[in-house]
Every structure is written in structure tokens, then in C-alpha cells.
């Protein structure tokens, strides 16, 4: 049963990684075509924080919550990702400068 849980965990986080890759490519494309600086390079920070949180949980074999360091990494990565995503949305839907 632990093997199935491990495989599903890896599978779901690979999906999250693919979505983050798409977001980064959208930000890169928008920066190159519009001339506005989107800061797509900063998307590496939430990727690293989320990956760190996943590694902590994979290393210690716990459930998805309950380990403070992993929770802090996942929260920080998620909060930063929300901020950067909303910032990108504002660039893409707001007035041109």
C-alpha cells in the first residue's frame, strides 16, 4: 500500500510541475511578445520551495501534512506562486504601459 501511495504522490506532483512549466512558458512568451518585463525567472523560487516540501514529505514518509518544515515550504511556495500568478494576470489583462 505504501508503494501505491508513493507512486500517486509522485504522479500528482509531476502534474503540478507540468502546470508550473506551462505558466513559466506563458510568462516567457508574453514577455518576449509584449515587451513588458514579467519576471518569469522568479517562477523558479516557488518551484524550488514546492519541490523542497515534496522532498521533505518523501524523505520522512509522512502523510501530506503534519511536518512543520514541509508545511512551511509548501505554504511559502504556494503563496509565492499565487502572488506571481496574479501579477502575471495583471500584466496580461491590464493596460499596456
C-alpha positions in Angstrom: 0.0 0.0 0.0 2.9 2.4 0.7 4.2 1.8 -2.9 0.8 2.9 -4.3 0.7 6.0 -2.1 4.3 6.9 -3.2 3.5 6.4 -6.9 0.4 8.5 -6.6 2.3 11.2 -4.8 5.0 11.4 -7.4 2.4 11.3 -10.2 0.4 14.2 -8.8 3.5 16.4 -8.2 4.7 15.7 -11.7 1.3 17.1 -12.9 1.9 20.2 -10.7 5.3 20.5 -12.2 3.9 20.4 -15.7 1.4 23.1 -14.9 4.2 25.3 -13.4 6.2 24.7 -16.6 3.2 25.9 -18.7 2.9 29.0 -16.5 6.6 29.8 -16.9 6.4 29.4 -20.7 3.3 31.6 -20.9 5.1 34.3 -18.9 8.2 33.9 -21.1 6.2 34.2 -24.3 4.2 37.2 -23.0 7.4 39.0 -22.0 9.0 38.4 -25.4 6.0 39.4 -27.5 4.7 42.3 -25.5 8.0 43.9 -24.4 6.8 44.1 -20.8 9.0 42.6 -18.1 7.0 39.8 -16.4 9.8 38.4 -14.2 9.2 34.9 -15.4 12.6 34.0 -13.9 11.1 34.4 -10.4 8.9 31.3 -11.0 11.9 29.2 -10.1 11.5 30.2 -6.5 8.1 28.6 -5.9 9.2 25.6 -7.9 12.2 25.2 -5.6 10.1 25.7 -2.4 7.4 23.3 -3.5 10.0 20.7 -4.6 11.6 21.1 -1.2 8.3 20.5 0.6 7.7 17.4 -1.5 11.2 16.1 -0.8 10.7 16.6 2.9 7.5 14.5 2.9 9.0 11.9 0.6 12.1 11.7 2.9 10.2 11.4 6.1 7.4 9.2 4.7 4.6 11.1 6.5 1.2 12.0 5.4 0.7 15.2 3.4 0.5 17.4 6.5 2.0 17.3 9.9 5.6 18.1 9.5 6.4 21.8 10.1 9.3 22.2 7.7 7.4 20.6 4.9 4.3 22.6 5.6 6.2 25.8 5.7 7.9 25.1 2.4 4.7 24.1 0.7 2.9 27.2 2.1 5.7 29.5 1.1 5.9 28.1 -2.4 2.1 28.2 -2.8 1.8 31.8 -1.6 4.6 33.0 -3.8 3.1 31.2 -6.8 -0.3 32.8 -6.2 1.4 36.2 -6.0 3.4 35.7 -9.2 0.4 34.3 -11.0 -1.8 37.2 -10.1 1.0 39.6 -11.1 1.2 37.9 -14.4 -2.5 38.0 -14.9 -2.5 41.7 -14.1 0.2 42.3 -16.7 -1.7 40.3 -19.3 -5.2 41.8 -18.7 -4.2 45.3 -17.6 -3.4 48.4 -19.6 -0.3 48.4 -21.7 2.5 50.7 -20.5 
